[in-house]
């Protein structure tokens, strides 16, 4: 391309960037500045069950199921392919 200004103009015209590996820190910083924050959903499934040996107790068996969903906002890190929360970026 010849000069940095022309390279920046061409890079600015791309809406989708796929970064495999860069050779210098300056290019890596330019590309990581363009990354946005992402929401990282996490789902935790919990299940419990209990029973009673008391023959007079009407509730002989109880169960409980839960789905817990949390969402963290993280800045994507192009160097590792992971987010700041340590999970793969979507």
N, C-alpha and C positions, 0 to 999 in steps of 0.2 A: 504494500500500500504506500509506503514511502514516508509518511509522517504520522505522529500520534493523533493529531487533530482529525485526520481522515479516518483513522481506525476508530476513534471515539464516535464519529458520526455514523459509521457503518454499524458499530455495536449498538448504538442507540436506536436503530431502526428495527431491531429484533424484539418481538414480544415474548418469544419462548427461547430460553437459554438452557442449553445442556452443557454442563461443565464436567469434563472428565478429569483433566489435569492441566495445570498451568505451569509455566517454567519460571516465572518470577513473581516476587511479592507484590509488585505494583499492579499487575494484571489480576492477581487474586483479590486484592483489596477493592479494585474497581468492580469486579463481579460480585463480591459478597456485599457490597454496599447496595446493590440492586435487589437483594433478597428481602422479602417481606417477612413479617411475623406471621406465624401460622398457629391455628388452634389444633391442639393434639388431644383428641378424646381418649380416655382410658375407661374401660369397663371392668368392674370387679364383681364376680358372681359369688354370693354367699348362700349356703344351704345348711339348715339345722334340722334335727329330728330328735325327739325324746319320747320315752314311754314311761308308764307307771306300773309298778308291781302291786299296787293297792287294788284289790278286787272291788272295793266300794267306791272307788274313784271313777266317775263317769267318763272323764277325759283320759282314755287309755293311751292315746297316741296324739302327738302334736308335731306339726312340721311348719317350717318357715323358709321361704325363698326370697332372696333380694337381688336386685341388679343395681349396682351403684355406678353412676357415670360421672366422671369428673373431666373438666376441660382445662388444660393449661395452655397459656399463650407462650410461645417460644420463638426465638429467632433462629432461622435455619442456618446451618453451618456448612458451607460448600466444601470445606476441607475434609470433613469426615462423612458427609452424607447423612448426618444426624441433626436433630434439633438440640437446642440447649437443654432440653429435658432428657436427652439421651436416647430418644426414640428415633427411628427412621423418619425422615421427612416424607410427607405424602406426595 
